[in-house]
């Protein structure tokens, strides 16, 4: 029984080596994704190997275009004020640069510390909104102290 098991394992190993050898003899190479028609009549994304007829992409092919945005410094005081104007945006990040003060922010309304409806941002942390669409209302913030530095990034 043991010899039968050993022989079966050896045959399985030989079959696996033969399969790998067959694949490597086809010179499988990295490819890229295309949204044009594929072999076999398939339409949609497919994997195509690089070859003389399907060359490597050149220039910025396949690279997303640059997005313009702003990074600005803000001073958040102990009175609710606008730190990012109302706008359509895909990304918004506010970083609390203070090592001691907590800030709170609210979209389209008055920000208040430790209150439902305002997002609390602890010292030396940040809050990011990146799921499109990001709320388009003005972002108002307030600090627990007279003045706190913050960095606001939008695009």
C-alpha positions as CSV (number, residue, x, y, z in Angstrom):
1,X,0.0,0.0,0.0
2,X,2.9,2.4,0.8
3,X,4.6,1.7,-2.5
4,X,1.3,2.5,-4.3
5,X,1.0,5.8,-2.4
6,X,4.6,6.7,-3.2
7,X,4.2,5.9,-6.9
8,X,1.0,8.0,-7.0
9,X,2.8,10.9,-5.4
10,X,5.7,10.6,-7.9
11,X,3.3,10.5,-10.8
12,X,1.5,13.6,-9.5
13,X,4.8,15.4,-9.1
14,X,5.9,14.5,-12.7
15,X,2.5,15.7,-14.0
16,X,2.9,19.0,-12.2
17,X,6.5,19.5,-13.6
18,X,5.3,18.6,-17.1
19,X,2.5,21.2,-16.8
20,X,4.9,23.9,-15.6
21,X,7.3,23.1,-18.4
22,X,4.5,23.3,-20.9
23,X,3.5,26.7,-19.6
24,X,7.1,28.1,-19.6
25,X,7.6,26.8,-23.1
26,X,4.7,29.1,-24.2
27,X,6.8,32.1,-23.0
28,X,4.0,33.5,-20.8
29,X,4.9,37.2,-20.4
30,X,3.3,40.0,-18.4
31,X,0.6,41.9,-20.1
32,X,-1.7,44.8,-19.6
33,X,-5.4,45.4,-19.4
34,X,-7.3,46.7,-22.4
35,X,-11.0,47.6,-22.8
36,X,-11.1,46.7,-26.5
37,X,-12.1,43.3,-27.9
38,X,-10.3,40.2,-26.7
39,X,-9.4,36.9,-28.3
40,X,-12.2,34.5,-28.7
41,X,-14.8,37.3,-29.3
42,X,-14.9,38.4,-25.7
43,X,-15.6,42.1,-25.2
44,X,-14.4,43.9,-22.1
45,X,-11.2,43.9,-20.0
46,X,-8.8,41.1,-20.8
47,X,-5.2,40.1,-20.4
48,X,-3.0,40.4,-23.5
49,X,0.6,39.4,-23.6
50,X,3.2,41.9,-24.9
51,X,4.5,41.1,-28.3
52,X,5.5,42.9,-31.5
53,X,1.8,43.4,-32.4
54,X,0.9,44.5,-28.8
55,X,3.8,46.7,-27.6
56,X,4.4,48.0,-24.2
57,X,2.5,51.2,-23.5
58,X,4.6,54.4,-23.9
59,X,4.3,57.9,-22.4
60,X,1.5,58.3,-20.0
61,X,-0.7,55.5,-21.3
62,X,-2.6,53.9,-18.5
63,X,-1.6,56.6,-16.0
64,X,-4.5,58.6,-14.6
65,X,-4.4,62.3,-15.4
66,X,-3.2,64.7,-12.7
67,X,-5.9,66.3,-10.5
68,X,-5.6,69.9,-9.4
69,X,-6.3,70.7,-5.8
70,X,-5.3,72.9,-2.9
71,X,-3.3,72.5,0.3
72,X,-3.7,75.4,2.6
73,X,-3.0,76.3,6.2
74,X,-5.8,77.3,8.5
75,X,-6.0,78.7,11.9
76,X,-9.0,77.3,13.8
77,X,-10.2,79.4,16.7
78,X,-12.7,78.9,19.5
79,X,-15.5,80.3,17.3
80,X,-17.0,78.2,14.4
81,X,-15.7,79.5,11.1
82,X,-15.4,78.3,7.5
83,X,-12.1,76.6,6.6
84,X,-13.2,75.1,3.2
85,X,-15.7,76.9,1.1
86,X,-18.7,75.1,-0.5
87,X,-17.5,73.3,-3.6
88,X,-17.9,70.0,-5.5
89,X,-14.9,67.9,-4.5
90,X,-13.6,64.4,-4.6
91,X,-11.3,64.5,-1.6
92,X,-11.1,66.5,1.6
93,X,-8.6,66.1,4.3
94,X,-8.2,68.2,7.4
95,X,-5.2,67.6,9.7
96,X,-5.2,68.9,13.2
97,X,-1.6,70.1,13.7
98,X,-2.0,70.9,17.3
99,X,-0.4,68.6,19.8
100,X,-2.9,69.5,22.6
101,X,-6.2,70.9,21.2
102,X,-9.2,69.1,19.8
103,X,-11.1,70.5,16.9
104,X,-14.5,69.7,15.6
105,X,-15.9,70.3,12.0
106,X,-19.3,70.3,10.5
107,X,-20.6,70.5,6.9
108,X,-22.9,73.4,6.2
109,X,-23.6,74.2,9.8
110,X,-22.1,75.6,13.0
111,X,-19.4,73.3,14.4
112,X,-19.5,72.5,18.0
113,X,-17.1,70.5,20.2
114,X,-18.4,67.2,21.6
115,X,-21.7,67.5,19.8
116,X,-23.6,65.2,17.5
117,X,-23.4,66.5,13.9
118,X,-19.7,67.7,14.3
119,X,-16.7,65.5,13.5
120,X,-14.2,65.5,16.3
121,X,-10.5,65.5,15.3
122,X,-8.1,64.7,18.1
123,X,-4.7,66.4,18.5
124,X,-2.1,65.4,15.8
125,X,-4.7,63.4,13.8
126,X,-6.6,64.0,10.6
127,X,-10.0,63.3,9.1
128,X,-10.4,62.3,5.4
129,X,-13.4,62.2,3.2
130,X,-12.6,60.4,-0.1
131,X,-15.7,58.6,-1.1
132,X,-17.2,60.4,-4.1
133,X,-19.1,62.5,-3.7
134,X,-17.7,64.3,-0.7
135,X,-20.2,66.7,0.9
136,X,-20.2,69.9,-1.0
137,X,-21.3,72.2,1.8
138,X,-18.8,74.6,3.4
139,X,-16.7,73.0,6.1
140,X,-16.9,74.9,9.4
141,X,-14.5,74.1,12.3
142,X,-14.0,75.1,15.9
143,X,-11.1,74.5,18.3
144,X,-11.1,73.9,22.0
145,X,-8.5,76.6,22.5
146,X,-8.1,80.2,21.2
147,X,-6.0,79.1,18.2
148,X,-5.1,75.8,16.6
149,X,-3.1,75.2,13.3
150,X,-4.6,72.9,10.7
151,X,-3.8,71.8,7.2
152,X,-6.7,71.5,4.7
153,X,-6.3,69.6,1.4
154,X,-9.0,69.4,-1.2
155,X,-9.5,68.3,-4.8
